[in-house]
Amino acid sequence: MVSDPSPPSAAAAGNPSIGRRLEGRTALVTGALSGIGQAAADRLEAEGARVFRLDLSPAEGERRIAADVSDLSAWRQVAELIRAETPTLDILVNSAGIFGLGSLAEHSAESFYRFFAVNQLGPALGIKALLPLLRRAGNASVVNVASGAALFGFDNALGYMSSKWGLRGASRALARELAPEVRVNCIFPGLIDTPMAGINSAERQSDIAERTPLKRIGRPEEVAAAIAFLASDDASYITGSELTIDGGICA
Ligand SMILES: NC(=O)c1ccc[n+]([C@@H]2O[C@H](COP(=O)([O-])OP(=O)(O)OC[C@H]3O[C@@H](n4cnc5c(N)ncnc54)[C@H](O)[C@@H]3O)[C@@H](O)[C@H]2O)c1
């Protein structure tokens, strides 16, 4: 584990409205090699944070960590790695997740459990392993990335929906339990233009865009901006909250 900063993405770096409100903070982002997690890591870095990027596979670059979020022993090693570099962790963004369709008939116990293990248990295990570092920061922020699928029902998504509703509940429980040292908030993106969204056909994507009041699907940078807000002192009185970032489709 080395500690030279890697440059933020062009999108985050080139945005003149981005300030340095996270200067001096340390962050860990899961699912940071793709989509929303990657955009969040870039945004936090652009705002001045030192960012550890965790994902399943090893990646080139500084402060990259390969781990499976559903594995508590992996999380314990992650906590050791971070503790070797810093006594505190200010920000944890739980963005790693899996998506897939499937009815009750189509799910095996194993496939159902995998949604639960990654999408619901993963964030809880991360918080558990990193809690001493988060508490020591005194004013830490956890952002859990749920989904609009945790606000309403849609067809044929039993495993995904159940796991995201579970994450929503866990976020509220942990906001109460971990205050006042740690704030815990949950966000609910609508359809966002990432590799995960590519599972939907082009037809389905344009249908969703049409039904969205803002008439388009979202960009990962738009979710990252909300994550950076919740991570920052601008959200110092916000915990246990639920924020939709969905162009209004859940309105
Ligand atoms: N894209 C959307 O439309 C959308 C909408 C609502 C919610 N979300 C949620 O946002 C989060 C990020 O999704 P995305 O669109 O960026 O997806 P993505 O597939 O682009 O990125 C997800 C990342 O998580 C990583 N990951 C998956 N399982 C992991 C594990 N067990 N351990 C560590 N890393 C793991 C993947 O390797 C990948 O890099 C997910 O939790 C997803 O459910 C996405």
The ligand as an SDF file (V2000), in Angstrom:
LIG
                    3D

 44 48  0  0  0  0  0  0  0  0999 V2000
  -26.4970    2.0520  -12.4750 N   0  0  0  0  0  0  0  0  0  0  0  0
  -27.7270    2.1600  -12.0160 C   0  0  0  0  0  0  0  0  0  0  0  0
  -28.6730    2.3940  -12.7820 O   0  0  0  0  0  0  0  0  0  0  0  0
  -28.0020    2.0090  -10.5440 C   0  0  0  0  0  0  0  0  0  0  0  0
  -29.2720    2.3950  -10.0910 C   0  0  0  0  0  0  0  0  0  0  0  0
  -29.5530    2.2810   -8.7420 C   0  0  0  0  0  0  0  0  0  0  0  0
  -28.5970    1.8060   -7.8660 C   0  0  0  0  0  0  0  0  0  0  0  0
  -27.3870    1.4320   -8.3400 N   0  0  0  0  0  0  0  0  0  0  0  0
  -26.4380    0.9260   -7.3650 C   0  0  0  0  0  0  0  0  0  0  0  0
  -25.2500    1.6760   -7.4420 O   0  0  0  0  0  0  0  0  0  0  0  0
  -24.1500    0.8780   -7.0480 C   0  0  0  0  0  0  0  0  0  0  0  0
  -23.0700    0.9820   -8.1000 C   0  0  0  0  0  0  0  0  0  0  0  0
  -23.6060    0.4840   -9.3180 O   0  0  0  0  0  0  0  0  0  0  0  0
  -22.9620    0.8430  -10.7340 P   0  0  0  0  0  0  0  0  0  0  0  0
  -24.0780    1.2010  -11.6250 O   0  0  0  0  0  0  0  0  0  0  0  0
  -21.8180    1.7630  -10.5530 O   0  0  0  0  0  0  0  0  0  0  0  0
  -22.4900   -0.6230  -11.1420 O   0  0  0  0  0  0  0  0  0  0  0  0
  -21.1510   -1.1350  -11.8140 P   0  0  0  0  0  0  0  0  0  0  0  0
  -21.4440   -2.5570  -12.1610 O   0  0  0  0  0  0  0  0  0  0  0  0
  -20.7210   -0.1940  -12.8640 O   0  0  0  0  0  0  0  0  0  0  0  0
  -20.1060   -1.0840  -10.5960 O   0  0  0  0  0  0  0  0  0  0  0  0
  -20.2250   -1.9370   -9.5010 C   0  0  0  0  0  0  0  0  0  0  0  0
  -18.8300   -2.2390   -8.9950 C   0  0  0  0  0  0  0  0  0  0  0  0
  -18.9650   -3.0370   -7.8020 O   0  0  0  0  0  0  0  0  0  0  0  0
  -17.9870   -4.0500   -7.8480 C   0  0  0  0  0  0  0  0  0  0  0  0
  -18.4070   -5.1970   -7.0540 N   0  0  0  0  0  0  0  0  0  0  0  0
  -19.4240   -6.0580   -7.3030 C   0  0  0  0  0  0  0  0  0  0  0  0
  -19.4650   -7.0060   -6.3700 N   0  0  0  0  0  0  0  0  0  0  0  0
  -18.4570   -6.7470   -5.5100 C   0  0  0  0  0  0  0  0  0  0  0  0
  -17.9790   -7.3920   -4.3410 C   0  0  0  0  0  0  0  0  0  0  0  0
  -18.5590   -8.5140   -3.8780 N   0  0  0  0  0  0  0  0  0  0  0  0
  -16.9150   -6.8600   -3.6850 N   0  0  0  0  0  0  0  0  0  0  0  0
  -16.3110   -5.7410   -4.1590 C   0  0  0  0  0  0  0  0  0  0  0  0
  -16.7200   -5.0850   -5.2630 N   0  0  0  0  0  0  0  0  0  0  0  0
  -17.7780   -5.5910   -5.9380 C   0  0  0  0  0  0  0  0  0  0  0  0
  -17.8840   -4.4220   -9.3290 C   0  0  0  0  0  0  0  0  0  0  0  0
  -16.6650   -5.1090   -9.6020 O   0  0  0  0  0  0  0  0  0  0  0  0
  -17.9990   -3.0660   -9.9900 C   0  0  0  0  0  0  0  0  0  0  0  0
  -16.7320   -2.4670  -10.1850 O   0  0  0  0  0  0  0  0  0  0  0  0
  -24.6920   -0.5380   -6.8660 C   0  0  0  0  0  0  0  0  0  0  0  0
  -24.8670   -0.7960   -5.4940 O   0  0  0  0  0  0  0  0  0  0  0  0
  -26.0130   -0.4950   -7.5920 C   0  0  0  0  0  0  0  0  0  0  0  0
  -26.9320   -1.4380   -7.0800 O   0  0  0  0  0  0  0  0  0  0  0  0
  -27.0600    1.5310   -9.6500 C   0  0  0  0  0  0  0  0  0  0  0  0
  1  2  1  0
  2  3  2  0
  2  4  1  0
  4  5  1  0
  4 44  2  0
  5  6  2  0
  6  7  1  0
  7  8  2  0
  8  9  1  0
  8 44  1  0
  9 10  1  0
  9 42  1  0
 10 11  1  0
 11 12  1  0
 11 40  1  0
 12 13  1  0
 13 14  1  0
 14 15  2  0
 14 16  1  0
 14 17  1  0
 17 18  1  0
 18 19  2  0
 18 20  1  0
 18 21  1  0
 21 22  1  0
 22 23  1  0
 23 24  1  0
 23 38  1  0
 24 25  1  0
 25 26  1  0
 25 36  1  0
 26 27  1  0
 26 35  1  0
 27 28  2  0
 28 29  1  0
 29 30  1  0
 29 35  2  0
 30 31  1  0
 30 32  2  0
 32 33  1  0
 33 34  2  0
 34 35  1  0
 36 37  1  0
 36 38  1  0
 38 39  1  0
 40 41  1  0
 40 42  1  0
 42 43  1  0
M  CHG  2   8   1  16  -1
M  END
$$$$
